[in-house]
Structures are given as C-alpha cells and as structure tokens.
Amino acid sequence: MITIVGIGEDGCAGLTESARSLVANAEVLVGGERHLGMVDTRGKIVIPWQKPIQKTIAVIKEYQDRSVCVLASGDPLWYGGGKMILQAFPGSVVIPSLSAFTLACARLSAVETTRAWCLEDVETLSLCGRPVDLLRSYLYPHARLLVLSSNGDTPHQIAKVLQETGYGESEIRVLSHLGGKQETIVEYDPAARFADLNLVAIECRSRKTPLLRSRLPGLPDSAYHHDGQLTKQPIRALTLSALSPAPGELLWDVGAGCGSIAIEWLRSHPRCRAIAIEKTRTDYIATNASALGVPHLQIIQGVAPQVLENLPTPDAIFIGGGITTPLLLETCWAKLPPGGRLVANAVTLESQALVYEWQRKIGGSLQRVTIEQPAPVGKFQVWKASTPILQWVVGRDLV
C-alpha cells in the first residue's frame, strides 16, 4: 500500500496518531531532504525526490510490493506532490496536514484589525516550479492573494510584476516557515533577504485603473503586441463566447496570429489549456502570453494541417487564418470529438464561400458581423464600418 502523508514545519509533532503510525511502520520512505530529516529513517529504504518527479515514481514502482510512505508538504492535494502520485498509483491513501494557505489565513487574521483573511475570499496560486508571469492573470483591484514562493527571490519577482502591472501600491507581506519554530511574518522590504520556504500575501492596490481587470473575453487591443494580425476586441469577445471555454478544456487556435484567442481562452479559467499553431508570429504570441499571465500557452510553429496530426484531442478549435488551405477544414473536423466545437472567422470572399459550402454540408450557424466606429470627414464625423466577418459555429453531436 502507498500512503501520502502531509507534514508541516512542526514535523512529527503535528501529525495525527494514524499518520505517525504509517510513517513509523513504512518499509520505504519517500520525500525531500527537509521532510526526511523530520522523521526517523533508521532501518528503512529511503528514496529522496528527484527531478523530474517521474524519476522518483519509477523508483517507487520497484517497491510496490512493500509498504511505501510518501512525505509531502502540508496538504499534498493542494499544489503538492499528491496529484502525481495518485495519477501513478490510484487508490493511494492520503492523510493531509494543514496547508500553508490555511495557516497563512489564520496568522493574517490574527494581526489584521479591519478584515479577516478567509480562504473563500482569496485567490491562491503556487509559483513553485512555475513562471512568475502566471501572477499577472490573477490580479484585479482589491484582490487578496496568497502565493507560494519558489525560493527566497520570489517575493522580489512578485513586487516587480506588481509594479509593471499598475499595482505598485499593493501591500505585500512575506510569511516564512509557517507552523515551525522559525515562523516569521514581515512587511515586504526590497532590500531584505527571505527564506526559501515562504508564502507571499498580497492586497492589490492601485492609484489608477489598471489596464487588465477582467478574465472575461475582450481585452483592449492595446493589451497586445501585434503587427495588425489581431482579432479585434469586439470580434474576439464574440468568438470566445462561441467557443464556450470550460475548466480543463483544450483549445486549438489554428492560424493564431498574435495569440489573442488562445490567450483569452486560458485567462477564462486557470485549468483551461490551449495550443497556438502559427507559421510566423510565434515571437508575438510568446510575448503576449507572458505579459497577460498565461506563459503556459503551448506554441507550435508550423503550417496546418500538417502539424496537427499528433496533437492531443481538442475540445474546441478556432480557425482564424488560412482556412482555404487544402485539407485544413477536413482535418480539423475529423480531429474534433463528439461534443466538441469548431468556430471559424472568414474575411475574404474565397474563405466565406468555403465556409458557406461547409455549413450547407454539415450544419451549424452563420452570422455576419460588422463593427462601426466614428471616423472624421472634414470637420464632421461619420460611422465607418470595418471589414465584415463571417462567423461559422458548429458542434459535433454527442453519440
């Protein structure tokens, strides 16, 4: 049997009787150097964590016929190692301790005089092994955030992101070694050195309205670095609405341009996934993804449909460019599973004719969209229409 025991900075003293018994009776102990140092390892087979974690999982499989106890931080199922262990060994028993987030809320509530810190009211994020740019998509006015740090430099990286995004006035506190004898809570100081084991509490404040406020689709066009190949704000909002992102779903953004559709799909929920397929503008996509808080966007440089062959099955596909490429529509439709959605925006007469032909063949809905904006004519203003967009939305029926 494999058990996963969450252990805090107070070591074995903070474990339940059953957890202590499992640790004591295990034949094999797995964990990081810090956690293994908190327990008695005498007479046991000790397996330290390796990177990547798959190496450790491979070693654990060699001892599946013995009692194995995996030590993890706090709550192993909240940004801990528990998820990957359970994926590799379904049915493993998990005994959690208090998470760093729970301890942080308790400590901050004890010193806060105006407003308690409750987990239901805060955003939580881990930057352990993740790029700090992820923080950008969690920021909004008056937000409260608890962020697990990767190391002692993370608080300084966080402060830099807050300055760059218009939240330089935010209150930042650094909580180190929560639950242990070395526990500290301090106001952020740019000159300070922090322990590697720390969590950052942020209260977002800004003297002006930040550019990025919402996770809803339709960010200002000025939020993007582009060369003109950008799905404009109103059309982008309509397109994301048609694509209907849901947590955990995967989008293929085919002919991604500067990446705006894939980026706003990812911003809609932290568990959304996306692949941007683009021939030439991958540098724009990478820059925008980092700046807008979704550096995990997968970018594939190449020409569709050839590069689509071995990609994971999508839940939705958006075709924003190159729709007249031979076999592109055929390939995308064939790759779409039951319940999946395909959305295509066509501008040219040739692409619109192709879309109309496909709509007659397999169904779906069509709408033609034109956006009008004021433009000067002499000393007066008139409405000037943008190039019409034909949008096709079609889904594969569930079998």
Contacts in CASP RR format, 6 or more apart in sequence:
PFRMAT RR
TARGET T0000
AUTHOR 0000-0000-0000
METHOD contacts of the structure
MODEL  1
MITIVGIGEDGCAGLTESARSLVANAEVLVGGERHLGMVDTRGKIVIPWQ
KPIQKTIAVIKEYQDRSVCVLASGDPLWYGGGKMILQAFPGSVVIPSLSA
FTLACARLSAVETTRAWCLEDVETLSLCGRPVDLLRSYLYPHARLLVLSS
NGDTPHQIAKVLQETGYGESEIRVLSHLGGKQETIVEYDPAARFADLNLV
AIECRSRKTPLLRSRLPGLPDSAYHHDGQLTKQPIRALTLSALSPAPGEL
LWDVGAGCGSIAIEWLRSHPRCRAIAIEKTRTDYIATNASALGVPHLQII
QGVAPQVLENLPTPDAIFIGGGITTPLLLETCWAKLPPGGRLVANAVTLE
SQALVYEWQRKIGGSLQRVTIEQPAPVGKFQVWKASTPILQWVVGRDLV
1 67 0 8 1.000
1 68 0 8 1.000
1 92 0 8 1.000
1 93 0 8 1.000
2 60 0 8 1.000
2 64 0 8 1.000
2 68 0 8 1.000
2 69 0 8 1.000
2 70 0 8 1.000
2 85 0 8 1.000
2 89 0 8 1.000
2 92 0 8 1.000
2 93 0 8 1.000
3 22 0 8 1.000
3 26 0 8 1.000
3 67 0 8 1.000
3 68 0 8 1.000
3 69 0 8 1.000
3 70 0 8 1.000
3 92 0 8 1.000
3 93 0 8 1.000
3 94 0 8 1.000
3 95 0 8 1.000
4 69 0 8 1.000
4 70 0 8 1.000
4 72 0 8 1.000
4 76 0 8 1.000
4 81 0 8 1.000
4 82 0 8 1.000
4 85 0 8 1.000
4 86 0 8 1.000
4 92 0 8 1.000
4 93 0 8 1.000
4 94 0 8 1.000
4 95 0 8 1.000
5 15 0 8 1.000
5 19 0 8 1.000
5 22 0 8 1.000
5 23 0 8 1.000
5 69 0 8 1.000
5 70 0 8 1.000
5 71 0 8 1.000
5 72 0 8 1.000
5 76 0 8 1.000
5 95 0 8 1.000
5 97 0 8 1.000
6 15 0 8 1.000
6 19 0 8 1.000
6 71 0 8 1.000
6 72 0 8 1.000
6 73 0 8 1.000
6 74 0 8 1.000
6 75 0 8 1.000
6 76 0 8 1.000
6 95 0 8 1.000
6 96 0 8 1.000
6 97 0 8 1.000
7 14 0 8 1.000
7 15 0 8 1.000
7 35 0 8 1.000
7 38 0 8 1.000
7 39 0 8 1.000
7 71 0 8 1.000
7 72 0 8 1.000
7 73 0 8 1.000
7 74 0 8 1.000
7 97 0 8 1.000
8 14 0 8 1.000
8 73 0 8 1.000
8 74 0 8 1.000
8 97 0 8 1.000
8 98 0 8 1.000
8 179 0 8 1.000
8 180 0 8 1.000
9 177 0 8 1.000
9 178 0 8 1.000
9 179 0 8 1.000
9 180 0 8 1.000
9 181 0 8 1.000
9 182 0 8 1.000
9 183 0 8 1.000
9 197 0 8 1.000
10 179 0 8 1.000
10 180 0 8 1.000
11 38 0 8 1.000
11 39 0 8 1.000
12 20 0 8 1.000
12 23 0 8 1.000
12 38 0 8 1.000
12 39 0 8 1.000
14 97 0 8 1.000
15 23 0 8 1.000
15 95 0 8 1.000
15 97 0 8 1.000
16 95 0 8 1.000
18 95 0 8 1.000
19 95 0 8 1.000
19 97 0 8 1.000
22 69 0 8 1.000
22 93 0 8 1.000
22 95 0 8 1.000
23 29 0 8 1.000
23 39 0 8 1.000
23 69 0 8 1.000
23 71 0 8 1.000
24 40 0 8 1.000
25 67 0 8 1.000
26 44 0 8 1.000
26 67 0 8 1.000
26 68 0 8 1.000
26 69 0 8 1.000
27 44 0 8 1.000
27 45 0 8 1.000
27 63 0 8 1.000
27 66 0 8 1.000
27 67 0 8 1.000
27 68 0 8 1.000
28 44 0 8 1.000
28 45 0 8 1.000
28 46 0 8 1.000
28 47 0 8 1.000
28 60 0 8 1.000
28 63 0 8 1.000
28 66 0 8 1.000
28 67 0 8 1.000
28 68 0 8 1.000
28 69 0 8 1.000
29 36 0 8 1.000
29 39 0 8 1.000
29 41 0 8 1.000
29 44 0 8 1.000
29 45 0 8 1.000
29 46 0 8 1.000
29 47 0 8 1.000
29 68 0 8 1.000
29 69 0 8 1.000
29 71 0 8 1.000
30 47 0 8 1.000
30 48 0 8 1.000
30 49 0 8 1.000
30 56 0 8 1.000
30 60 0 8 1.000
30 68 0 8 1.000
30 69 0 8 1.000
30 70 0 8 1.000
30 71 0 8 1.000
31 47 0 8 1.000
31 48 0 8 1.000
31 49 0 8 1.000
31 70 0 8 1.000
31 71 0 8 1.000
31 72 0 8 1.000
32 48 0 8 1.000
32 49 0 8 1.000
32 71 0 8 1.000
33 48 0 8 1.000
34 197 0 8 1.000
35 71 0 8 1.000
35 72 0 8 1.000
35 73 0 8 1.000
36 46 0 8 1.000
36 48 0 8 1.000
36 71 0 8 1.000
38 71 0 8 1.000
39 71 0 8 1.000
45 63 0 8 1.000
45 66 0 8 1.000
47 56 0 8 1.000
47 59 0 8 1.000
47 60 0 8 1.000
47 63 0 8 1.000
48 56 0 8 1.000
49 56 0 8 1.000
50 56 0 8 1.000
50 59 0 8 1.000
53 81 0 8 1.000
53 84 0 8 1.000
57 84 0 8 1.000
57 85 0 8 1.000
57 88 0 8 1.000
60 68 0 8 1.000
60 70 0 8 1.000
60 85 0 8 1.000
60 88 0 8 1.000
60 89 0 8 1.000
61 88 0 8 1.000
64 89 0 8 1.000
70 76 0 8 1.000
70 81 0 8 1.000
70 82 0 8 1.000
70 85 0 8 1.000
70 92 0 8 1.000
72 80 0 8 1.000
72 81 0 8 1.000
72 82 0 8 1.000
73 80 0 8 1.000
73 100 0 8 1.000
74 80 0 8 1.000
74 96 0 8 1.000
74 97 0 8 1.000
74 98 0 8 1.000
74 99 0 8 1.000
74 100 0 8 1.000
75 96 0 8 1.000
75 97 0 8 1.000
75 98 0 8 1.000
75 99 0 8 1.000
75 102 0 8 1.000
76 82 0 8 1.000
76 83 0 8 1.000
76 85 0 8 1.000
76 94 0 8 1.000
76 96 0 8 1.000
77 83 0 8 1.000
77 86 0 8 1.000
77 94 0 8 1.000
77 96 0 8 1.000
78 96 0 8 1.000
78 99 0 8 1.000
78 101 0 8 1.000
78 124 0 8 1.000
79 124 0 8 1.000
79 126 0 8 1.000
79 128 0 8 1.000
79 148 0 8 1.000
80 126 0 8 1.000
82 94 0 8 1.000
85 92 0 8 1.000
86 92 0 8 1.000
86 94 0 8 1.000
100 146 0 8 1.000
100 148 0 8 1.000
100 178 0 8 1.000
100 199 0 8 1.000
101 119 0 8 1.000
101 122 0 8 1.000
101 124 0 8 1.000
101 146 0 8 1.000
101 148 0 8 1.000
101 199 0 8 1.000
102 119 0 8 1.000
103 175 0 8 1.000
103 178 0 8 1.000
103 179 0 8 1.000
104 117 0 8 1.000
104 146 0 8 1.000
104 175 0 8 1.000
104 178 0 8 1.000
104 199 0 8 1.000
104 201 0 8 1.000
105 117 0 8 1.000
105 118 0 8 1.000
105 119 0 8 1.000
105 122 0 8 1.000
105 146 0 8 1.000
107 175 0 8 1.000
107 178 0 8 1.000
107 183 0 8 1.000
107 185 0 8 1.000
108 117 0 8 1.000
108 173 0 8 1.000
108 175 0 8 1.000
108 185 0 8 1.000
108 201 0 8 1.000
109 116 0 8 1.000
109 117 0 8 1.000
109 118 0 8 1.000
111 185 0 8 1.000
117 144 0 8 1.000
117 201 0 8 1.000
121 144 0 8 1.000
122 144 0 8 1.000
122 145 0 8 1.000
122 146 0 8 1.000
123 138 0 8 1.000
123 143 0 8 1.000
123 144 0 8 1.000
123 145 0 8 1.000
123 146 0 8 1.000
124 145 0 8 1.000
124 146 0 8 1.000
124 147 0 8 1.000
125 134 0 8 1.000
125 135 0 8 1.000
125 138 0 8 1.000
125 145 0 8 1.000
125 146 0 8 1.000
125 147 0 8 1.000
125 148 0 8 1.000
126 147 0 8 1.000
126 148 0 8 1.000
127 134 0 8 1.000
127 135 0 8 1.000
127 147 0 8 1.000
127 148 0 8 1.000
127 149 0 8 1.000
127 150 0 8 1.000
127 154 0 8 1.000
127 158 0 8 1.000
128 148 0 8 1.000
128 149 0 8 1.000
128 150 0 8 1.000
129 150 0 8 1.000
130 150 0 8 1.000
130 296 0 8 1.000
131 290 0 8 1.000
131 295 0 8 1.000
131 296 0 8 1.000
132 154 0 8 1.000
132 157 0 8 1.000
132 158 0 8 1.000
132 161 0 8 1.000
133 161 0 8 1.000
133 290 0 8 1.000
133 291 0 8 1.000
133 293 0 8 1.000
133 295 0 8 1.000
134 293 0 8 1.000
134 294 0 8 1.000
134 295 0 8 1.000
134 296 0 8 1.000
135 145 0 8 1.000
135 147 0 8 1.000
135 158 0 8 1.000
135 161 0 8 1.000
135 293 0 8 1.000
136 161 0 8 1.000
136 165 0 8 1.000
136 212 0 8 1.000
136 291 0 8 1.000
136 292 0 8 1.000
136 293 0 8 1.000
137 212 0 8 1.000
137 215 0 8 1.000
137 266 0 8 1.000
137 267 0 8 1.000
137 270 0 8 1.000
137 292 0 8 1.000
137 293 0 8 1.000
137 294 0 8 1.000
138 145 0 8 1.000
139 145 0 8 1.000
139 162 0 8 1.000
139 165 0 8 1.000
139 167 0 8 1.000
139 204 0 8 1.000
139 210 0 8 1.000
139 212 0 8 1.000
140 204 0 8 1.000
140 210 0 8 1.000
140 212 0 8 1.000
140 213 0 8 1.000
140 214 0 8 1.000
141 204 0 8 1.000
141 206 0 8 1.000
141 209 0 8 1.000
141 210 0 8 1.000
141 213 0 8 1.000
142 203 0 8 1.000
142 204 0 8 1.000
142 205 0 8 1.000
143 202 0 8 1.000
143 203 0 8 1.000
143 204 0 8 1.000
144 201 0 8 1.000
144 202 0 8 1.000
144 203 0 8 1.000
144 204 0 8 1.000
145 200 0 8 1.000
145 201 0 8 1.000
145 202 0 8 1.000
145 204 0 8 1.000
146 199 0 8 1.000
146 200 0 8 1.000
146 201 0 8 1.000
146 202 0 8 1.000
147 154 0 8 1.000
147 158 0 8 1.000
147 199 0 8 1.000
147 200 0 8 1.000
147 201 0 8 1.000
147 202 0 8 1.000
148 199 0 8 1.000
149 155 0 8 1.000
149 158 0 8 1.000
149 194 0 8 1.000
149 196 0 8 1.000
149 198 0 8 1.000
149 199 0 8 1.000
149 200 0 8 1.000
151 196 0 8 1.000
152 193 0 8 1.000
152 194 0 8 1.000
152 195 0 8 1.000
152 196 0 8 1.000
152 198 0 8 1.000
153 194 0 8 1.000
154 194 0 8 1.000
154 198 0 8 1.000
154 200 0 8 1.000
155 172 0 8 1.000
155 174 0 8 1.000
155 188 0 8 1.000
155 194 0 8 1.000
155 198 0 8 1.000
155 200 0 8 1.000
156 190 0 8 1.000
158 172 0 8 1.000
158 200 0 8 1.000
158 202 0 8 1.000
159 168 0 8 1.000
159 172 0 8 1.000
159 188 0 8 1.000
159 190 0 8 1.000
162 168 0 8 1.000
162 170 0 8 1.000
162 172 0 8 1.000
162 202 0 8 1.000
162 204 0 8 1.000
165 210 0 8 1.000
165 211 0 8 1.000
165 212 0 8 1.000
166 206 0 8 1.000
166 208 0 8 1.000
166 210 0 8 1.000
167 204 0 8 1.000
167 205 0 8 1.000
167 206 0 8 1.000
167 210 0 8 1.000
168 205 0 8 1.000
168 206 0 8 1.000
169 205 0 8 1.000
169 206 0 8 1.000
169 207 0 8 1.000
170 202 0 8 1.000
170 203 0 8 1.000
170 204 0 8 1.000
170 205 0 8 1.000
170 206 0 8 1.000
171 187 0 8 1.000
171 202 0 8 1.000
171 203 0 8 1.000
171 205 0 8 1.000
172 187 0 8 1.000
172 188 0 8 1.000
172 200 0 8 1.000
172 201 0 8 1.000
172 202 0 8 1.000
173 185 0 8 1.000
173 186 0 8 1.000
173 187 0 8 1.000
173 188 0 8 1.000
173 200 0 8 1.000
173 201 0 8 1.000
174 184 0 8 1.000
174 185 0 8 1.000
174 186 0 8 1.000
174 187 0 8 1.000
174 188 0 8 1.000
174 192 0 8 1.000
174 194 0 8 1.000
174 198 0 8 1.000
174 199 0 8 1.000
174 200 0 8 1.000
174 201 0 8 1.000
175 183 0 8 1.000
175 184 0 8 1.000
175 185 0 8 1.000
175 198 0 8 1.000
175 199 0 8 1.000
175 200 0 8 1.000
175 201 0 8 1.000
176 182 0 8 1.000
176 183 0 8 1.000
176 184 0 8 1.000
176 185 0 8 1.000
176 186 0 8 1.000
176 194 0 8 1.000
176 195 0 8 1.000
176 197 0 8 1.000
176 198 0 8 1.000
176 199 0 8 1.000
177 183 0 8 1.000
177 184 0 8 1.000
177 195 0 8 1.000
177 197 0 8 1.000
177 198 0 8 1.000
178 199 0 8 1.000
182 195 0 8 1.000
184 195 0 8 1.000
186 192 0 8 1.000
188 200 0 8 1.000
211 220 0 8 1.000
211 222 0 8 1.000
211 223 0 8 1.000
212 219 0 8 1.000
212 223 0 8 1.000
212 292 0 8 1.000
215 267 0 8 1.000
215 268 0 8 1.000
215 269 0 8 1.000
216 237 0 8 1.000
216 268 0 8 1.000
217 236 0 8 1.000
217 237 0 8 1.000
217 239 0 8 1.000
217 240 0 8 1.000
217 241 0 8 1.000
217 264 0 8 1.000
217 268 0 8 1.000
218 233 0 8 1.000
218 234 0 8 1.000
218 236 0 8 1.000
218 237 0 8 1.000
218 240 0 8 1.000
218 264 0 8 1.000
219 233 0 8 1.000
219 236 0 8 1.000
219 260 0 8 1.000
219 264 0 8 1.000
219 292 0 8 1.000
220 233 0 8 1.000
221 230 0 8 1.000
221 232 0 8 1.000
221 233 0 8 1.000
223 291 0 8 1.000
223 292 0 8 1.000
224 230 0 8 1.000
224 258 0 8 1.000
224 259 0 8 1.000
224 260 0 8 1.000
224 288 0 8 1.000
224 292 0 8 1.000
225 258 0 8 1.000
225 284 0 8 1.000
225 287 0 8 1.000
225 288 0 8 1.000
225 291 0 8 1.000
226 257 0 8 1.000
226 258 0 8 1.000
226 260 0 8 1.000
226 284 0 8 1.000
226 288 0 8 1.000
227 258 0 8 1.000
227 281 0 8 1.000
227 284 0 8 1.000
228 258 0 8 1.000
229 257 0 8 1.000
229 258 0 8 1.000
229 281 0 8 1.000
230 257 0 8 1.000
230 258 0 8 1.000
230 260 0 8 1.000
231 239 0 8 1.000
231 260 0 8 1.000
231 261 0 8 1.000
231 320 0 8 1.000
231 345 0 8 1.000
232 371 0 8 1.000
232 386 0 8 1.000
234 369 0 8 1.000
234 371 0 8 1.000
235 345 0 8 1.000
235 369 0 8 1.000
235 371 0 8 1.000
235 389 0 8 1.000
235 391 0 8 1.000
236 260 0 8 1.000
236 261 0 8 1.000
236 264 0 8 1.000
238 369 0 8 1.000
238 391 0 8 1.000
239 261 0 8 1.000
239 318 0 8 1.000
239 343 0 8 1.000
239 345 0 8 1.000
239 391 0 8 1.000
240 261 0 8 1.000
240 264 0 8 1.000
240 265 0 8 1.000
240 268 0 8 1.000
242 341 0 8 1.000
242 343 0 8 1.000
242 391 0 8 1.000
242 393 0 8 1.000
243 251 0 8 1.000
243 261 0 8 1.000
243 265 0 8 1.000
243 316 0 8 1.000
243 318 0 8 1.000
243 341 0 8 1.000
243 343 0 8 1.000
244 316 0 8 1.000
244 341 0 8 1.000
245 251 0 8 1.000
245 265 0 8 1.000
245 268 0 8 1.000
245 269 0 8 1.000
245 272 0 8 1.000
245 316 0 8 1.000
246 269 0 8 1.000
246 272 0 8 1.000
246 315 0 8 1.000
247 269 0 8 1.000
247 270 0 8 1.000
247 271 0 8 1.000
247 272 0 8 1.000
248 269 0 8 1.000
248 271 0 8 1.000
248 272 0 8 1.000
248 273 0 8 1.000
249 272 0 8 1.000
249 273 0 8 1.000
249 315 0 8 1.000
249 316 0 8 1.000
250 273 0 8 1.000
250 274 0 8 1.000
250 275 0 8 1.000
250 312 0 8 1.000
250 313 0 8 1.000
250 314 0 8 1.000
250 315 0 8 1.000
250 316 0 8 1.000
251 261 0 8 1.000
251 262 0 8 1.000
251 265 0 8 1.000
251 272 0 8 1.000
251 273 0 8 1.000
251 274 0 8 1.000
251 275 0 8 1.000
251 314 0 8 1.000
251 315 0 8 1.000
251 316 0 8 1.000
251 317 0 8 1.000
251 318 0 8 1.000
252 274 0 8 1.000
252 275 0 8 1.000
252 277 0 8 1.000
252 308 0 8 1.000
252 311 0 8 1.000
252 314 0 8 1.000
252 316 0 8 1.000
252 317 0 8 1.000
252 318 0 8 1.000
252 332 0 8 1.000
252 335 0 8 1.000
253 259 0 8 1.000
253 261 0 8 1.000
253 262 0 8 1.000
253 265 0 8 1.000
253 274 0 8 1.000
253 275 0 8 1.000
253 276 0 8 1.000
253 277 0 8 1.000
253 318 0 8 1.000
253 320 0 8 1.000
254 277 0 8 1.000
254 304 0 8 1.000
254 308 0 8 1.000
254 317 0 8 1.000
254 318 0 8 1.000
254 319 0 8 1.000
254 320 0 8 1.000
254 321 0 8 1.000
254 322 0 8 1.000
254 328 0 8 1.000
254 332 0 8 1.000
255 276 0 8 1.000
255 277 0 8 1.000
255 278 0 8 1.000
255 279 0 8 1.000
255 304 0 8 1.000
255 319 0 8 1.000
255 320 0 8 1.000
255 321 0 8 1.000
255 322 0 8 1.000
256 262 0 8 1.000
256 276 0 8 1.000
256 277 0 8 1.000
256 278 0 8 1.000
256 281 0 8 1.000
256 285 0 8 1.000
256 299 0 8 1.000
256 320 0 8 1.000
257 276 0 8 1.000
257 278 0 8 1.000
257 281 0 8 1.000
257 284 0 8 1.000
257 285 0 8 1.000
257 320 0 8 1.000
257 321 0 8 1.000
258 281 0 8 1.000
258 284 0 8 1.000
258 285 0 8 1.000
258 288 0 8 1.000
259 276 0 8 1.000
259 278 0 8 1.000
259 281 0 8 1.000
259 284 0 8 1.000
259 285 0 8 1.000
259 288 0 8 1.000
259 289 0 8 1.000
259 297 0 8 1.000
260 288 0 8 1.000
261 318 0 8 1.000
261 320 0 8 1.000
262 274 0 8 1.000
262 275 0 8 1.000
262 276 0 8 1.000
262 285 0 8 1.000
262 289 0 8 1.000
262 297 0 8 1.000
262 318 0 8 1.000
263 274 0 8 1.000
263 285 0 8 1.000
263 288 0 8 1.000
263 289 0 8 1.000
263 292 0 8 1.000
263 294 0 8 1.000
263 297 0 8 1.000
265 272 0 8 1.000
265 274 0 8 1.000
265 316 0 8 1.000
266 272 0 8 1.000
266 273 0 8 1.000
266 274 0 8 1.000
266 289 0 8 1.000
266 294 0 8 1.000
266 296 0 8 1.000
266 297 0 8 1.000
267 292 0 8 1.000
267 293 0 8 1.000
267 294 0 8 1.000
273 298 0 8 1.000
274 294 0 8 1.000
274 297 0 8 1.000
274 298 0 8 1.000
275 297 0 8 1.000
275 298 0 8 1.000
275 299 0 8 1.000
275 300 0 8 1.000
275 311 0 8 1.000
275 312 0 8 1.000
275 314 0 8 1.000
276 282 0 8 1.000
276 285 0 8 1.000
276 297 0 8 1.000
276 298 0 8 1.000
276 299 0 8 1.000
276 300 0 8 1.000
277 300 0 8 1.000
277 302 0 8 1.000
277 304 0 8 1.000
277 307 0 8 1.000
277 308 0 8 1.000
278 285 0 8 1.000
278 299 0 8 1.000
278 300 0 8 1.000
278 301 0 8 1.000
278 302 0 8 1.000
279 301 0 8 1.000
279 302 0 8 1.000
279 303 0 8 1.000
282 299 0 8 1.000
282 301 0 8 1.000
285 297 0 8 1.000
285 299 0 8 1.000
286 299 0 8 1.000
289 295 0 8 1.000
289 296 0 8 1.000
289 297 0 8 1.000
289 299 0 8 1.000
300 307 0 8 1.000
300 311 0 8 1.000
303 325 0 8 1.000
304 322 0 8 1.000
304 325 0 8 1.000
304 328 0 8 1.000
304 331 0 8 1.000
304 332 0 8 1.000
305 325 0 8 1.000
305 327 0 8 1.000
305 328 0 8 1.000
305 330 0 8 1.000
305 331 0 8 1.000
305 332 0 8 1.000
308 331 0 8 1.000
308 332 0 8 1.000
308 335 0 8 1.000
311 335 0 8 1.000
313 335 0 8 1.000
313 337 0 8 1.000
314 335 0 8 1.000
314 336 0 8 1.000
314 337 0 8 1.000
314 340 0 8 1.000
315 337 0 8 1.000
315 339 0 8 1.000
315 340 0 8 1.000
315 341 0 8 1.000
316 340 0 8 1.000
316 341 0 8 1.000
316 342 0 8 1.000
316 343 0 8 1.000
317 332 0 8 1.000
317 335 0 8 1.000
317 336 0 8 1.000
317 341 0 8 1.000
317 342 0 8 1.000
317 343 0 8 1.000
318 342 0 8 1.000
318 343 0 8 1.000
318 344 0 8 1.000
318 345 0 8 1.000
319 328 0 8 1.000
319 329 0 8 1.000
319 332 0 8 1.000
319 342 0 8 1.000
319 343 0 8 1.000
319 344 0 8 1.000
319 345 0 8 1.000
320 344 0 8 1.000
320 345 0 8 1.000
321 345 0 8 1.000
322 328 0 8 1.000
322 351 0 8 1.000
323 329 0 8 1.000
323 344 0 8 1.000
323 346 0 8 1.000
323 351 0 8 1.000
323 354 0 8 1.000
323 355 0 8 1.000
324 348 0 8 1.000
324 350 0 8 1.000
324 351 0 8 1.000
324 354 0 8 1.000
329 344 0 8 1.000
329 354 0 8 1.000
329 358 0 8 1.000
332 342 0 8 1.000
333 342 0 8 1.000
333 362 0 8 1.000
336 342 0 8 1.000
336 395 0 8 1.000
336 396 0 8 1.000
337 396 0 8 1.000
338 396 0 8 1.000
338 397 0 8 1.000
338 398 0 8 1.000
338 399 0 8 1.000
339 395 0 8 1.000
339 396 0 8 1.000
339 397 0 8 1.000
339 398 0 8 1.000
340 395 0 8 1.000
340 396 0 8 1.000
341 393 0 8 1.000
341 394 0 8 1.000
341 395 0 8 1.000
341 396 0 8 1.000
342 392 0 8 1.000
342 393 0 8 1.000
342 394 0 8 1.000
342 395 0 8 1.000
342 396 0 8 1.000
343 391 0 8 1.000
343 392 0 8 1.000
343 393 0 8 1.000
344 355 0 8 1.000
344 391 0 8 1.000
344 392 0 8 1.000
345 389 0 8 1.000
345 390 0 8 1.000
345 391 0 8 1.000
346 352 0 8 1.000
346 354 0 8 1.000
346 355 0 8 1.000
346 389 0 8 1.000
346 390 0 8 1.000
346 391 0 8 1.000
346 392 0 8 1.000
347 387 0 8 1.000
347 388 0 8 1.000
347 389 0 8 1.000
347 390 0 8 1.000
351 390 0 8 1.000
352 390 0 8 1.000
355 366 0 8 1.000
355 390 0 8 1.000
355 392 0 8 1.000
356 366 0 8 1.000
356 390 0 8 1.000
358 392 0 8 1.000
358 394 0 8 1.000
359 366 0 8 1.000
359 392 0 8 1.000
359 394 0 8 1.000
362 394 0 8 1.000
363 394 0 8 1.000
364 392 0 8 1.000
364 393 0 8 1.000
364 394 0 8 1.000
364 395 0 8 1.000
365 392 0 8 1.000
365 393 0 8 1.000
365 394 0 8 1.000
366 390 0 8 1.000
366 391 0 8 1.000
366 392 0 8 1.000
367 390 0 8 1.000
367 391 0 8 1.000
368 388 0 8 1.000
368 389 0 8 1.000
368 390 0 8 1.000
368 391 0 8 1.000
369 388 0 8 1.000
369 389 0 8 1.000
369 390 0 8 1.000
369 391 0 8 1.000
370 385 0 8 1.000
370 386 0 8 1.000
370 387 0 8 1.000
370 388 0 8 1.000
370 389 0 8 1.000
371 385 0 8 1.000
371 386 0 8 1.000
372 383 0 8 1.000
372 384 0 8 1.000
372 385 0 8 1.000
372 386 0 8 1.000
373 383 0 8 1.000
373 384 0 8 1.000
373 386 0 8 1.000
374 381 0 8 1.000
374 382 0 8 1.000
374 383 0 8 1.000
374 384 0 8 1.000
375 381 0 8 1.000
375 382 0 8 1.000
375 383 0 8 1.000
375 384 0 8 1.000
END
